[in-house]
Structures are given as C-alpha cells and as structure tokens.
Amino acid sequence: MPRLFAFLIAVLTAASVSAQVYAPPAEGLTTVAVDFFLLSLNAVDEKQETFDADLYIEFEWDDPRLVHDGTEEQLFADAAVDEKLTTMWWPQVEYVNTSEPTITNQSLEIFPSGRVKYTVGLTTTFRAGLDLRRFPFDRQTLSIRIQSFLYDASRVCFVPAARPPGWEHDGTFEELRVKDVTVEARTIQLSGRDERFSEFRGLILVDRNWAFYLWTVFGPVVLIFLIACAVFLVPLEAFADRVSICLTALLACIATHFAISFNLPHVGYLTVIDRLFVFTYGFVALLVMVSAAELGVRRMPAVRRRVNLAAAVLLPLAYLAVVAGVILR
C-alpha cells in the first residue's frame, strides 16, 4: 500500500510539472518572429472549403533566462522538444483554422545568447473561406492562421521574419497553381470579447487551371445547345420532334449541371458555371418559344420562313456572345 501511494504521488507530481506554464521572458511584450515555407499544396476541396498542405514554420524569440556558457546551440529534436518545452516558456502556438494539426517533425535550438528557434514540420487540413463566384476562372487566397493560445496581444506579438517566405515550386496541387506566398501579422479582436490577439497569417495565392473545365463542361454544353439549334431545320409540321430535340438538350444540360454540383459547396450565389447553365436553359426555352411562334404564323409562309431563318442565325450568335460575356465578365 505505501508503494501505491508513492506511485500516485509521483504521477500527480509529474502531471503538475508537465502542465506548468512559465512566465514570459519579460514583463512587457515578447516579440516572436515567424518564418514560413510551403512544401506542397496537396489538395483543395471546394465542397468542404478545405485544403491540405505540408509546411515548415519557424518561431524565434529571445529569453534571457536561457543564456548559457556553451559555444554552440543546444539542439533538441522530435520527442525531446516536447519534454524541453515543459521546462521553459514558449508562446503556446495555436493553429486557428485547423482542428487536428499533425506535426511530422520538430526541432528546438537554444543559442548561447538566449535566442530560441522552434521549427515545426506540419501537415494537416486547413479550413478556407473560398469565394467561388468566378469558378472555374477564380483566384483564391488560402490562409494559415497562427495565434497564441494563452497570451493576448499585450504579452505576445507575432511578426514576419526578416527572410521572405517561400514555397516548393514543384510540389503544388495541379488544379490550383501556387502563384505566390506572402505573410502578414495583425491584431484581431474576438467576436463578443474584449481580448485582442496577435495573429500571423501565411497566405497562399493560387490560380485555378481552368482548361479542364473549358473542355469538359463549357465545350460540351455549348455543343449541346448548337446541336439543339438544328430544330430550325425540322419542318414545322413535325413540331413534336422539335420539342423532343429541345427536351433532350435540356435534360443533357441538367445532368451535366447535376454532376458538377457535387464538387461545389452549397453557396447562395451563382458561379460562372452556374450562369452558363442558367443561360443555356433560357436559350433552350427560347428555341421552343420561337417554334411555337412559328405555329402562330403558319398560315403566312413568307413570315414564318423569315422568323425561322432569323432565329436560326441570331439565337446561336446571341448564345455564343452571352457565353463569352459570362467567361470574360
């Protein structure tokens, strides 16, 4: 029984030590410089509005209490870093827009001057607020947000490192091409709270590779409508055949639109692709309306032929102009 009590006391003592939070290096503000490097952008999920990334982040700060007489820095790696961080102050880093960050590797260097360098290799899924109004011709800014979990802006301030951020040019997601990586630091206030926190942001600027959608969505949909314009070659007496052609074209467009919708979030606005389908639906309806109008003047052959010819020429041209406007807008 005494051994059991001794064991419990040892466990509780170890827990209290590991949970200890040390005071910041100074009474005032501690500045933490952050260096950011993107290894790869692995995937972007528009429906979930998330992206997967591998990156390295380096934090540096000064702690006079860690000054030592050695000629070289003290180096800790992986599990030794977690153990060392329980015996010293660090900024209690929190990655705001991810729930379960996976640390692939980490290192901690303590220089004789008391300068501390904490490097983290991170791979995880980050949340992103995407603006898809111009999809698939959109540009996005994907952000990695970093704050201190314990210390507000009066105690810890994150600033970009002197070295500019970078990225591995050959390690990017094919559909969204990384054009640039920038960083910024600012102070934010939590909604409904008085606390203000310093926040560092790594910003990944990406362009979508729209050629895939041009050939697999825009091309087929435009072709479907142009084929549907063949209704003007069908004699008016076969009005049911005209309606059948238009209905087939409409169903083909709806099926394509339905398939594309599985890859997009349920947003309350129209994307460029949505507008393409909406206008296509409208023009298919115009084909039927023009055919019905021809029925109204079927006893005036000359007028009917002019209406048929004008519609056969003007509707495809108007449709192509509208599609070009949708893309270039």
C-alpha positions as CSV (number, residue, x, y, z in Angstrom):
1,M,0.0,0.0,0.0
2,P,2.8,2.6,0.7
3,R,4.2,1.8,-2.7
4,L,0.8,2.5,-4.3
5,F,0.6,5.9,-2.5
6,A,4.2,6.7,-3.6
7,F,3.3,5.8,-7.2
8,L,0.2,8.0,-7.2
9,I,2.1,11.0,-5.7
10,A,4.8,10.6,-8.3
11,V,2.2,10.5,-11.1
12,L,0.4,13.6,-9.8
13,T,3.7,15.4,-9.4
14,A,4.8,14.6,-12.9
15,A,1.4,15.8,-14.2
16,S,1.7,19.1,-12.4
17,V,5.2,19.7,-13.7
18,S,4.2,18.9,-17.3
19,A,1.2,21.2,-17.0
20,Q,3.2,24.1,-15.6
21,V,3.1,27.3,-17.6
22,Y,6.2,29.6,-17.3
23,A,6.1,33.3,-17.2
24,P,7.1,35.2,-20.4
25,P,10.7,36.3,-20.7
26,A,9.9,40.0,-19.9
27,E,7.2,41.9,-18.1
28,G,6.1,43.7,-21.3
29,L,5.7,42.4,-24.8
30,T,7.6,39.4,-26.2
31,T,8.1,39.5,-30.0
32,V,8.0,36.2,-31.8
33,A,9.4,36.2,-35.4
34,V,7.7,33.7,-37.7
35,D,9.3,32.2,-40.9
36,F,7.0,30.4,-43.3
37,F,7.8,27.9,-46.0
38,L,5.2,25.9,-48.1
39,L,6.4,22.4,-49.0
40,S,3.4,21.4,-51.0
41,L,-0.3,22.1,-51.6
42,N,-1.7,18.6,-51.8
43,A,-5.5,19.1,-52.3
44,V,-8.3,21.6,-52.3
45,D,-11.9,20.5,-51.5
46,E,-14.3,23.2,-52.8
47,K,-17.3,21.4,-51.4
48,Q,-15.9,21.3,-47.8
49,E,-14.0,24.5,-48.3
50,T,-10.7,23.0,-47.0
51,F,-7.2,22.5,-48.3
52,D,-4.3,20.1,-47.4
53,A,-0.8,21.5,-47.1
54,D,2.7,20.5,-45.9
55,L,4.7,23.3,-44.5
56,Y,7.6,24.3,-42.2
57,I,7.1,27.1,-39.7
58,E,9.9,28.6,-37.6
59,F,9.4,30.6,-34.5
60,E,12.2,32.7,-32.9
61,W,12.2,34.7,-29.7
62,D,14.7,35.9,-27.0
63,D,14.6,34.5,-23.5
64,P,17.5,35.9,-21.3
65,R,16.8,33.2,-18.7
66,L,18.2,30.6,-21.2
67,V,21.6,32.2,-21.7
68,H,24.3,29.6,-21.3
69,D,28.1,29.4,-21.4
70,G,28.3,26.9,-24.3
71,T,29.9,27.8,-27.6
72,E,27.2,26.1,-29.6
73,E,23.5,26.0,-29.5
74,Q,21.6,23.3,-27.6
75,L,19.7,21.2,-30.0
76,F,16.6,19.1,-29.3
77,A,14.6,17.1,-31.8
78,D,11.1,15.4,-32.0
79,A,10.1,13.9,-28.6
80,A,12.9,15.7,-26.8
81,V,11.3,19.0,-27.9
82,D,8.0,18.2,-26.2
83,E,9.9,17.4,-23.0
84,K,12.1,20.5,-23.1
85,L,9.0,22.8,-23.7
86,T,7.6,21.7,-20.4
87,T,10.6,23.2,-18.6
88,M,10.7,26.6,-20.4
89,W,8.5,29.4,-21.7
90,W,7.2,29.3,-25.3
91,P,4.4,31.2,-27.0
92,Q,1.8,28.3,-26.8
93,V,1.2,28.3,-30.5
94,E,-2.3,27.6,-31.8
95,Y,-3.2,26.9,-35.4
96,V,-6.6,28.6,-35.6
97,N,-8.1,27.2,-38.8
98,T,-7.4,23.6,-38.3
99,S,-8.7,21.2,-35.6
100,E,-6.1,18.4,-35.6
101,P,-2.7,19.6,-36.8
102,T,-0.2,16.8,-37.4
103,I,3.4,17.6,-36.5
104,T,5.7,15.5,-38.8
105,N,8.9,16.6,-37.2
106,Q,10.2,19.4,-34.9
107,S,13.4,20.9,-33.5
108,L,14.3,23.3,-30.8
109,E,17.6,25.3,-30.7
110,I,18.7,27.4,-27.8
111,F,21.7,29.6,-28.6
112,P,24.2,30.9,-26.0
113,S,22.7,34.4,-26.3
114,G,19.3,33.1,-25.1
115,R,17.9,33.2,-28.6
116,V,15.4,30.4,-29.2
117,K,14.4,28.8,-32.5
118,Y,11.5,26.4,-32.6
119,T,10.9,24.7,-36.0
120,V,7.8,22.7,-36.8
121,G,7.0,20.5,-39.8
122,L,3.3,20.5,-40.2
123,T,0.8,18.6,-42.4
124,T,-2.9,18.9,-42.0
125,T,-6.2,20.0,-43.4
126,F,-7.0,23.7,-43.1
127,R,-10.3,25.5,-43.3
128,A,-10.6,28.1,-46.1
129,G,-13.2,30.7,-46.9
130,L,-13.5,30.4,-50.7
131,D,-15.1,32.9,-53.0
132,L,-16.3,30.9,-55.9
133,R,-18.2,33.5,-57.9
134,R,-15.7,33.3,-60.7
135,F,-15.3,29.5,-60.6
136,P,-13.6,27.9,-62.6
137,F,-11.8,31.2,-63.5
138,D,-11.3,32.1,-59.9
139,R,-8.2,33.1,-57.8
140,Q,-8.1,32.2,-54.2
141,T,-6.1,33.2,-51.1
142,L,-5.6,30.2,-48.8
143,S,-4.5,31.2,-45.3
144,I,-2.8,29.5,-42.4
145,R,-3.6,31.4,-39.2
146,I,-1.5,31.3,-36.1
147,Q,-2.2,32.8,-32.7
148,S,-1.0,32.2,-29.1
149,F,-3.4,30.1,-27.1
150,L,-2.7,31.7,-23.7
151,Y,-1.2,35.2,-24.3
152,D,-3.1,38.2,-25.8
153,A,-1.6,41.0,-27.9
154,S,-0.2,42.8,-24.8
155,R,2.1,39.9,-24.0
156,V,3.0,38.2,-27.3
157,C,3.3,39.8,-30.7
158,F,3.9,37.7,-33.9
159,V,5.9,39.4,-36.7
160,P,7.1,38.1,-40.0
161,A,10.7,37.0,-40.1
162,A,13.3,39.0,-42.0
163,R,13.7,36.2,-44.5
164,P,10.9,36.3,-47.1
165,P,8.5,33.3,-47.2
166,G,8.9,30.7,-49.9
167,W,7.4,27.6,-51.4
168,E,8.5,24.5,-53.3
169,H,7.5,25.2,-56.9
170,D,7.3,21.6,-58.0
171,G,5.2,20.5,-55.1
172,T,1.8,22.1,-55.8
173,F,-1.7,20.9,-56.5
174,E,-2.3,20.6,-60.2
175,E,-5.8,22.2,-60.4
176,L,-4.8,25.2,-58.3
177,R,-1.4,26.6,-59.2
178,V,0.5,28.5,-56.5
179,K,1.5,31.9,-57.8
180,D,2.9,33.4,-54.7
181,V,3.3,33.0,-50.9
182,T,3.1,36.1,-48.6
183,V,2.8,36.7,-44.9
184,E,1.2,39.3,-42.7
185,A,0.7,39.9,-39.0
186,R,-2.1,41.8,-37.4
187,T,-4.1,42.2,-34.2
188,I,-7.6,40.8,-34.1
189,Q,-10.4,41.0,-31.6
190,L,-12.6,38.0,-30.9
191,S,-16.3,38.5,-31.6
192,G,-18.2,39.4,-28.5
193,R,-15.0,39.6,-26.4
194,D,-12.6,42.3,-25.2
195,E,-9.5,40.3,-25.7
196,R,-7.2,41.2,-28.7
197,F,-4.7,38.7,-30.0
198,S,-1.7,38.9,-32.3
199,E,-2.2,36.8,-35.4
200,F,0.3,35.6,-38.0
201,R,-1.0,34.6,-41.4
202,G,0.7,32.7,-44.2
203,L,-1.2,33.5,-47.4
204,I,-1.0,31.1,-50.4
205,L,-2.1,32.8,-53.6
206,V,-3.4,30.4,-56.2
207,D,-4.8,30.4,-59.7
208,R,-7.2,27.7,-60.9
209,N,-6.2,25.7,-64.0
210,W,-9.4,26.4,-65.9
211,A,-8.6,24.5,-69.1
212,F,-10.0,21.2,-67.7
213,Y,-13.4,22.9,-67.2
214,L,-13.3,24.6,-70.6
215,W,-13.0,21.3,-72.4
216,T,-15.2,19.1,-70.1
217,V,-18.0,21.5,-69.2
218,F,-18.1,24.6,-71.4
219,G,-17.3,22.9,-74.7
220,P,-19.9,20.1,-74.3
221,V,-22.7,22.4,-73.0
222,V,-22.2,24.9,-75.9
223,L,-22.1,22.0,-78.4
224,I,-25.4,20.6,-77.0
225,F,-27.1,23.9,-77.5
226,L,-25.7,24.4,-81.0
227,I,-26.9,20.9,-81.9
228,A,-30.3,21.8,-80.4
229,C,-30.5,24.7,-82.9
230,A,-31.0,22.1,-85.6
231,V,-34.7,22.3,-84.7
232,F,-34.9,25.1,-87.3
233,L,-34.1,22.5,-90.0
234,V,-37.0,20.3,-88.9
235,P,-40.3,21.1,-90.7
236,L,-42.8,22.9,-88.6
237,E,-45.3,20.1,-89.2
238,A,-43.1,17.9,-87.0
239,F,-43.4,20.3,-84.1
240,A,-43.3,17.4,-81.6
241,D,-39.9,16.4,-83.0
242,R,-38.7,20.0,-82.4
243,V,-39.9,19.9,-78.8
244,S,-38.3,16.4,-78.3
245,I,-34.9,17.8,-79.5
246,C,-35.1,20.7,-77.1
247,L,-36.2,18.5,-74.2
248,T,-33.3,16.1,-74.9
249,A,-30.8,19.0,-74.9
250,L,-32.3,20.4,-71.7
251,L,-32.0,17.0,-69.9
252,A,-28.4,16.6,-71.1
253,C,-27.6,20.1,-69.6
254,I,-29.4,19.3,-66.4
255,A,-27.5,16.0,-66.0
256,T,-24.1,17.8,-66.5
257,H,-25.0,20.5,-64.1
258,F,-26.1,18.0,-61.5
259,A,-22.8,16.1,-61.8
260,I,-20.8,19.3,-61.4
261,S,-22.8,20.4,-58.4
262,F,-21.3,17.5,-56.3
263,N,-17.9,19.3,-56.3
264,L,-19.2,22.7,-55.2
265,P,-20.3,23.9,-51.8
266,H,-24.0,24.9,-51.4
267,V,-23.4,28.7,-51.7
268,G,-26.1,31.3,-52.0
269,Y,-24.7,32.9,-55.2
270,L,-24.2,31.8,-58.8
271,T,-20.7,30.8,-60.1
272,V,-19.6,31.3,-63.7
273,I,-20.6,27.6,-64.4
274,D,-24.0,28.1,-62.8
275,R,-24.6,31.2,-65.0
276,L,-23.6,29.1,-68.1
277,F,-26.2,26.5,-67.3
278,V,-28.9,29.1,-66.4
279,F,-28.4,30.9,-69.7
280,T,-28.4,27.7,-71.6
281,Y,-31.7,26.7,-70.0
282,G,-33.1,30.0,-71.1
283,F,-31.9,29.7,-74.7
284,V,-33.3,26.2,-75.0
285,A,-36.6,27.6,-73.8
286,L,-36.3,30.3,-76.5
287,L,-36.0,27.5,-79.1
288,V,-39.3,26.1,-78.1
289,M,-40.9,29.6,-77.9
290,V,-39.7,30.5,-81.4
291,S,-41.1,27.2,-82.7
292,A,-44.4,28.0,-81.0
293,A,-44.4,31.5,-82.5
294,E,-43.9,29.9,-86.0
295,L,-47.0,27.9,-85.3
296,G,-48.9,31.1,-84.8
297,V,-47.9,32.4,-88.3
298,R,-48.1,29.1,-90.1
299,R,-50.7,30.4,-92.5
300,M,-48.2,33.1,-93.5
301,P,-45.4,31.1,-95.1
302,A,-43.2,34.1,-96.0
303,V,-43.3,35.5,-92.5
304,R,-42.7,32.0,-91.0
305,R,-39.7,31.5,-93.2
306,R,-38.2,34.8,-92.2
307,V,-38.8,34.1,-88.5
308,N,-37.3,30.6,-88.9
309,L,-34.2,32.0,-90.7
310,A,-33.7,34.9,-88.3
311,A,-33.9,32.6,-85.3
312,A,-31.6,30.0,-86.8
313,V,-28.9,32.7,-87.3
314,L,-29.5,35.1,-84.4
315,L,-30.1,32.7,-81.5
316,P,-26.8,30.8,-81.8
317,L,-24.9,34.0,-82.2
318,A,-26.6,35.6,-79.2
319,Y,-25.9,32.5,-77.2
320,L,-22.2,32.5,-78.0
321,A,-22.0,36.2,-77.2
322,V,-23.7,35.6,-73.8
323,V,-21.3,32.7,-73.0
324,A,-18.3,34.9,-73.9
325,G,-19.6,37.6,-71.7
326,V,-20.1,35.1,-68.8
327,I,-16.5,34.0,-69.1
328,L,-14.9,37.4,-69.6
329,R,-17.0,39.3,-67.1
